Amino acid sequence: MNCRHRLPRSTSALPLQGFNFYQRRPSSPSLFSLNMAGTKNSNDLWLRVAVKAVPSSPSSAEMSGADAEEEEEKSEIYSHNMTEAMGAGKLDAACGWRIGTVLTYRHELGMNYNFIRPDLIVGSCLQTPEDVDKLRKIGVKTIFCLQQDPDLEYFGVDISGIQDYAKACGDIQHLRAQIRTSIVVRRSYLTFLARDSFVIVQTYSSESLSVPIEFLLASQFLLDFDAFDLRKRIPAVISKLYKAINQNGGVAYIHCTAGLGRAPAVAMAYMFWFQGYKLSDACDLLLSKRSCFPNLDAIKSSTADILTGLRKKLVTLKWKDDKCCTVEISGLDIGWGQRIPLELDEEQGFWILKRELLEGRYEYKYIVDGEWTINTHELVTTQNKDGHVNNYVQVLDDDTDSANAALQKSLTGDDPNLTGDERLRIRRFLEALPEDEG
């Protein structure tokens, strides 16, 4: 195949979502800085990169001044980018709350939590085995961890030590049910650099990535709390939580890293599905106890998925071949941190992707020979606050007058509620799910 050399595409078609990565000059000698060449303010924009995973760190009380400063810096970066990524400050129609303008997590201050109900706590991650004893003293019987391994590595948490200690106690169970966050690369201020060197990006995201140095210098990084992964994972996660609570009794402690995104969403879904709350009432109660930003759309869509039978439709996306070498798509149901390759149909003259999708609205972007762009022959979003646009596809029931279509519309509307029969159907569905390995 002949591949034509491609010039950079218009920057108006580039990046995905209007969030900015929080950047500052690092003070720790264990991290190095890469100046973002070609930026408008190259002296002010710096990207934190670590060459390897950070080893387990001591507790805050045992830290030296330099270590404590590094922990504070990690917390500051985590908090700022989490606030941006979760869209804090937006008005949520389901509960009428303006979610707090700033979400703050201070890992160096230790575990923090709030009782949402007498039997349900939402909090931040355990940091040491001693935290297990703190939870035992307040009646916790189930510790339910939603973190992925890189979440733990970022703050140097030894999860094995915590699990082993909980098991040795005998009166408390530690379970994991991982939900993904993802890293998104925003191609800004393109610059030409060598192509040989790679580094491992170490951030608060769900995965460490091997990234070309020139790509780091040409990009900004931002956090995307993966709403579709949350939507897909909630049934298995809630099934595991429900079975554990039935077995262990007592109080359940649900946590992610900061206890501000994934954990509140799981707690709210549990309250909605099993404890009789309207979703808006569960939201009101949770936010009255803890400042956080649960993703309500993921809960709504997951509820509709279960009750409408997890129905999928085949969607075909095309890119007209113009002698390009590779065509990929990011977004859709895989998140902005991953890509799906399209296959070239030389007879038709198109690069084609066929994919089954659950009902809903999906945004995506094409990556053609490494350049992010949109297809003007497919549906396009309006410009976001930064002037960027994406393609999107709306997957709907063919029969808009069917009972399933009406149920889908009701459950994904502004103020969804469940009947007793619908809650029974959800419970039976979750009881029948195989054990989630977490």
C-alpha distance (Angstrom), angle and dihedral (degrees) to the residues before:
residue distance angle dihedral
M1 . . .
N2 3.80 . .
C3 3.79 114.7 .
R4 3.76 119.0 -156.9
H5 3.83 116.6 -142.7
R6 3.79 107.1 -108.1
L7 3.77 127.2 -147.5
P8 3.82 118.2 -140.6
R9 3.78 112.1 -79.0
S10 3.77 124.0 -123.9
T11 3.79 112.8 -68.0
S12 3.79 89.8 -134.4
A13 3.78 87.6 73.2
L14 3.78 94.8 48.5
P15 3.70 127.2 89.2
L16 3.71 129.6 43.1
Q17 3.79 111.1 -139.7
G18 3.77 134.8 16.6
F19 3.79 100.5 -114.6
N20 3.80 123.6 121.1
F21 3.78 125.9 -143.3
Y22 3.79 112.3 -124.5
Q23 3.77 108.3 -121.2
R24 3.79 131.1 -173.6
R25 3.78 137.6 157.5
P26 3.80 108.7 -88.9
S27 3.78 119.5 -127.7
S28 3.80 97.8 -167.7
P29 3.82 117.2 98.9
S30 3.82 89.3 -144.3
L31 3.80 90.4 68.8
F32 3.76 129.0 58.7
S33 3.78 130.0 -152.9
L34 3.76 129.6 -130.5
N35 3.78 116.2 -159.0
M36 3.80 110.0 -134.9
A37 3.80 99.7 -121.6
G38 3.75 116.0 -147.7
T39 3.79 96.4 24.7
K40 3.76 121.9 135.4
N41 3.82 91.1 -117.3
S42 3.76 103.1 27.1
N43 3.80 93.7 168.3
D44 3.79 92.9 59.0
L45 3.80 103.7 41.0
W46 3.80 116.3 79.5
L47 3.78 131.8 162.2
R48 3.79 122.8 -144.6
V49 3.80 112.8 -135.0
A50 3.80 130.2 169.7
V51 3.77 122.1 -158.9
K52 3.78 95.0 -141.9
A53 3.78 141.1 8.1
V54 3.79 114.1 -69.7
P55 3.84 111.4 -110.9
S56 3.77 122.4 -122.8
S57 3.78 110.1 -69.9
P58 3.81 130.3 -146.0
S59 3.78 122.4 -107.5
S60 3.80 118.5 -78.9
A61 3.79 91.6 -103.9
E62 3.82 91.4 57.6
M63 3.80 96.4 47.1
S64 3.76 125.1 111.1
G65 3.78 118.4 -126.5
A66 3.81 91.7 -97.0
D67 3.82 92.6 48.8
A68 3.80 91.9 48.3
E69 3.80 90.2 50.0
E70 3.79 90.2 51.8
E71 3.83 91.1 50.1
E72 3.81 90.3 50.2
E73 3.78 90.0 49.9
K74 3.81 91.6 50.4
S75 3.81 89.9 50.3
E76 3.79 92.0 48.7
I77 3.79 92.6 51.2
Y78 3.82 92.0 44.2
S79 3.82 92.6 49.7
H80 3.79 95.6 47.6
N81 3.78 95.9 48.1
M82 3.79 93.2 42.1
T83 3.81 89.1 54.8
E84 3.81 90.6 50.5
A85 3.79 94.9 44.6
M86 3.78 96.2 47.6
G87 3.79 91.7 49.2
A88 3.79 93.7 -122.2
G89 3.77 112.4 -169.1
K90 3.80 94.2 42.5
L91 3.77 119.1 125.2
D92 3.79 111.2 -117.4
A93 3.78 113.5 -147.7
A94 3.81 94.6 -156.5
C95 3.79 94.6 67.2
G96 3.79 104.7 12.6
W97 3.80 92.6 -124.1
R98 3.75 126.7 133.1
I99 3.76 99.1 -136.3
G100 3.82 110.2 -128.1
T101 3.77 116.1 -76.5
V102 3.82 92.3 -131.4
L103 3.80 129.0 36.7
T104 3.79 111.4 -162.0
Y105 3.79 129.0 -168.4
R106 3.81 120.8 179.9
H107 3.78 106.9 -171.7
E108 3.80 91.5 179.8
L109 3.83 90.3 64.3
G110 3.80 92.4 62.3
M111 3.79 134.3 -122.5
N112 3.81 117.0 -17.2
Y113 3.79 129.4 -173.8
N114 3.80 147.3 160.0
F115 3.79 132.4 -142.6
I116 3.80 105.8 -122.3
R117 3.80 91.1 178.7
P118 3.81 129.6 -3.1
D119 3.82 88.2 -96.4
L120 3.82 99.6 36.9
I121 3.81 131.4 64.4
V122 3.80 128.9 -179.4
G123 3.77 116.9 -161.6
S124 3.77 151.3 136.9
C125 3.78 126.3 -75.9
L126 3.77 125.5 -68.3
Q127 3.80 110.1 -110.4
T128 3.81 104.5 -171.8
P129 3.83 138.0 14.2
E130 3.81 87.4 -102.9
D131 3.81 87.9 69.5
V132 3.80 88.2 65.8
D133 3.81 89.5 62.7
K134 3.81 91.0 49.5
L135 3.80 89.4 56.7
R136 3.79 93.9 44.6
K137 3.82 88.9 56.8
I138 3.82 91.3 59.5
G139 3.80 94.7 47.9
V140 3.80 101.8 -96.3
K141 3.80 112.8 159.6
T142 3.82 99.6 167.4
I143 3.81 125.5 46.7
F144 3.79 107.1 -166.7
C145 3.82 114.1 -165.9
L146 3.82 120.5 -166.1
Q147 3.81 96.9 178.1
Q148 3.76 126.5 118.2
D149 3.79 121.3 -137.0
P150 3.84 95.5 -100.2
D151 3.82 89.2 53.1
L152 3.79 87.1 58.9
E153 3.80 94.0 43.0
Y154 3.79 92.6 53.9
F155 3.80 91.4 65.0
G156 3.81 95.2 28.8
V157 3.82 96.3 -114.2
D158 3.83 115.6 169.9
I159 3.80 100.3 -142.6
S160 3.82 93.4 176.7
G161 3.79 92.0 59.7
I162 3.80 91.0 50.3
Q163 3.81 92.7 47.7
D164 3.81 93.2 47.4
Y165 3.79 92.4 49.7
A166 3.82 93.0 48.5
K167 3.80 90.2 50.4
A168 3.80 91.3 49.8
C169 3.82 90.8 52.5
G170 3.80 90.5 62.4
D171 3.80 96.0 -158.5
I172 3.81 100.1 74.4
Q173 3.82 131.8 52.0
H174 3.81 125.6 -144.3
L175 3.82 114.7 -155.8
R176 3.78 133.0 177.0
A177 3.82 126.1 -149.4
Q178 3.78 106.2 168.3
I179 3.79 122.7 -146.0
R180 3.75 119.3 -171.4
T181 3.74 132.1 -119.2
S182 3.77 115.0 -174.2
I183 3.76 139.4 -151.2
V184 3.76 119.8 -123.9
V185 3.77 124.7 -159.6
R186 3.77 115.6 -147.6
R187 3.81 111.6 -158.2
S188 3.81 104.4 -138.6
Y189 3.79 134.1 152.9
L190 3.80 94.3 12.5
T191 3.79 113.9 -143.7
F192 3.80 133.4 177.9
L193 3.81 115.6 -116.1
A194 3.80 140.1 152.2
R195 3.80 117.6 -69.0
D196 3.78 103.3 -146.1
S197 3.82 109.1 79.2
F198 3.77 125.3 79.5
V199 3.80 130.7 -173.9
I200 3.77 134.1 -172.8
V201 3.79 112.3 -113.4
Q202 3.80 110.5 -139.0
T203 3.80 112.6 -166.8
Y204 3.76 138.7 133.5
S205 3.81 90.5 -83.1
S206 3.76 128.3 112.4
E207 3.76 96.8 -97.9
S208 3.77 142.7 27.6
L209 3.78 110.0 -123.5
S210 3.78 132.6 -154.7
V211 3.78 101.7 -131.6
P212 3.82 131.5 177.2
I213 3.79 111.5 -112.0
E214 3.80 91.3 -128.8
F215 3.80 88.6 55.6
L216 3.79 90.9 54.1
L217 3.77 91.2 51.3
A218 3.79 91.0 48.1
S219 3.79 96.5 46.3
Q220 3.74 147.9 60.5
F221 3.79 120.8 -140.5
L222 3.76 126.1 -139.6
L223 3.77 137.1 173.5
D224 3.78 122.1 -112.5
F225 3.79 115.2 -169.4
D226 3.77 95.9 -144.1
A227 3.80 104.4 -121.7
F228 3.79 94.5 -180.0
D229 3.79 93.1 52.4
L230 3.80 87.6 49.9
R231 3.81 89.2 50.4
K232 3.82 91.8 50.7
R233 3.79 95.6 41.9
I234 3.81 100.8 44.8
P235 3.84 96.4 83.2
A236 3.83 94.3 52.3
V237 3.80 91.7 40.6
I238 3.81 94.5 49.4
S239 3.81 90.4 44.3
K240 3.81 89.5 56.7
L241 3.81 92.4 44.9
Y242 3.81 93.2 47.9
K243 3.81 92.8 50.6
A244 3.81 92.0 47.1
I245 3.81 93.2 49.9
N246 3.81 90.8 48.8
Q247 3.79 90.2 50.9
N248 3.80 100.2 40.8
G249 3.80 104.5 31.0
G250 3.79 117.1 -167.8
V251 3.79 122.7 79.3
A252 3.81 125.0 -23.1
Y253 3.81 119.4 -143.1
I254 3.82 111.5 -156.6
H255 3.78 117.5 -169.7
C256 3.78 143.9 163.9
T257 3.80 119.5 176.3
A258 3.80 102.0 -65.5
G259 3.80 98.6 7.4
L260 3.79 90.9 -124.4
G261 3.81 106.3 103.7
R262 3.79 123.0 12.5
A263 3.82 98.0 27.2
P264 3.83 95.4 51.0
A265 3.81 89.8 47.9
V266 3.81 92.1 52.9
A267 3.81 91.9 45.8
M268 3.79 90.9 49.8
A269 3.80 92.9 48.6
Y270 3.81 89.6 50.9
M271 3.81 90.9 50.6
F272 3.81 90.9 47.1
W273 3.80 96.3 47.4
F274 3.80 102.6 34.6
Q275 3.79 111.5 17.4
G276 3.80 101.8 51.4
Y277 3.80 100.2 -110.7
K278 3.77 125.8 143.6
L279 3.78 106.8 -124.1
S280 3.81 91.7 -114.3
D281 3.82 91.1 50.2
A282 3.80 91.2 49.6
C283 3.81 88.3 49.5
D284 3.81 92.5 49.7
L285 3.80 92.6 49.3
L286 3.78 94.7 46.0
L287 3.80 94.3 47.6
S288 3.79 91.2 47.5
K289 3.80 87.8 59.5
R290 3.82 102.9 36.1
S291 3.80 135.4 18.6
C292 3.79 105.1 -124.8
F293 3.78 144.6 123.9
P294 3.82 114.7 -120.3
N295 3.79 115.5 -175.3
L296 3.80 103.3 -116.0
D297 3.80 95.3 -179.5
A298 3.81 90.7 60.8
I299 3.82 90.6 52.4
K300 3.80 92.5 47.5
S301 3.80 93.5 48.6
S302 3.80 93.1 45.5
T303 3.81 90.2 51.3
A304 3.80 90.8 50.9
D305 3.81 90.9 46.7
I306 3.80 91.5 58.3
L307 3.80 96.7 44.0
T308 3.81 95.9 44.2
G309 3.79 94.1 47.2
L310 3.82 102.6 -101.5
R311 3.78 88.9 -83.5
K312 3.77 118.7 -173.4
K313 3.79 134.1 -164.4
L314 3.78 128.4 -152.8
V315 3.80 111.6 -113.6
T316 3.81 124.1 -168.9
L317 3.81 121.4 -155.8
K318 3.81 123.1 -173.7
W319 3.79 139.6 -167.0
K320 3.82 118.2 -166.9
D321 3.79 110.0 -121.1
D322 3.79 114.6 -117.0
K323 3.81 98.2 169.2
C324 3.79 93.6 -74.7
C325 3.81 121.1 153.9
T326 3.81 102.6 -142.0
V327 3.79 136.0 14.5
E328 3.81 122.0 -171.2
I329 3.79 137.4 169.1
S330 3.80 127.4 -139.8
G331 3.79 126.8 -169.6
L332 3.81 116.3 27.1
D333 3.83 107.9 106.6
I334 3.82 96.5 -28.4
G335 3.80 101.0 64.5
W336 3.78 130.2 -117.5
G337 3.78 93.2 -77.9
Q338 3.81 94.5 67.9
R339 3.80 137.8 54.7
I340 3.80 137.7 -147.2
P341 3.83 118.8 -153.3
L342 3.80 119.9 -131.5
E343 3.81 120.8 -139.4
L344 3.78 122.1 -126.3
D345 3.81 116.6 -122.1
E346 3.80 100.2 -163.8
E347 3.80 93.0 -172.3
Q348 3.81 92.4 56.7
G349 3.79 93.7 34.5
F350 3.80 93.2 -129.7
W351 3.77 138.6 112.2
I352 3.82 104.3 -130.4
L353 3.80 137.8 -161.4
K354 3.81 121.4 -173.5
R355 3.79 113.5 -170.2
E356 3.79 136.1 165.0
L357 3.80 112.3 -129.8
L358 3.77 134.4 -175.3
E359 3.79 116.1 -119.9
G360 3.77 113.7 -76.1
R361 3.79 144.3 76.8
Y362 3.80 118.9 -63.1
E363 3.79 128.8 -170.9
Y364 3.77 120.9 -156.5
K365 3.77 144.6 161.8
Y366 3.79 134.7 -147.5
I367 3.80 122.7 -122.9
V368 3.81 108.1 -156.4
D369 3.80 114.8 -173.1
G370 3.79 87.4 -22.0
E371 3.81 96.2 -49.3
W372 3.82 120.3 117.7
T373 3.80 112.7 -131.5
I374 3.80 144.9 142.0
N375 3.79 132.0 -113.7
T376 3.79 107.7 -121.1
H377 3.82 89.9 -161.2
E378 3.83 91.3 65.2
L379 3.80 130.9 61.4
V380 3.80 113.3 -67.0
T381 3.81 130.1 -160.8
T382 3.77 123.1 -127.5
Q383 3.78 116.4 -98.5
N384 3.78 116.4 -79.0
K385 3.80 122.9 -138.8
D386 3.81 90.9 -78.1
G387 3.78 93.6 50.1
H388 3.81 95.7 -106.9
V389 3.79 126.4 135.4
N390 3.81 135.6 -163.9
N391 3.77 135.6 -163.8
Y392 3.79 115.9 -110.6
V393 3.79 140.2 -170.5
Q394 3.81 126.9 -156.9
V395 3.81 113.4 -148.0
L396 3.81 110.5 -158.5
D397 3.78 139.9 167.0
D398 3.81 109.6 -89.9
D399 3.80 89.1 -133.8
T400 3.80 104.1 57.1
D401 3.82 90.4 -175.6
S402 3.81 95.6 55.5
A403 3.80 124.2 114.1
N404 3.80 90.3 -114.3
A405 3.80 91.6 53.2
A406 3.80 90.5 50.8
L407 3.81 91.1 48.1
Q408 3.81 91.5 48.5
K409 3.79 90.6 51.4
S410 3.80 92.7 47.4
L411 3.80 95.9 47.9
T412 3.80 94.6 46.5
G413 3.81 93.6 45.3
D414 3.79 129.0 101.1
D415 3.81 100.0 -81.5
P416 3.82 112.6 21.1
N417 3.78 123.4 -176.5
L418 3.80 134.4 178.0
T419 3.77 131.1 -131.2
G420 3.79 121.0 -133.9
D421 3.80 89.6 -105.3
E422 3.80 92.1 51.6
R423 3.81 91.4 50.9
L424 3.80 89.4 50.2
R425 3.81 90.7 51.9
I426 3.81 90.9 50.1
R427 3.81 91.8 48.8
R428 3.80 92.6 50.2
F429 3.79 90.5 47.7
L430 3.81 92.2 51.4
E431 3.80 93.8 44.1
A432 3.80 89.0 56.0
L433 3.80 94.9 52.1
P434 3.82 115.9 107.0
E435 3.79 118.6 -111.2
D436 3.79 111.3 -74.6
E437 3.80 111.6 -128.3
G438 3.80 91.9 -150.5
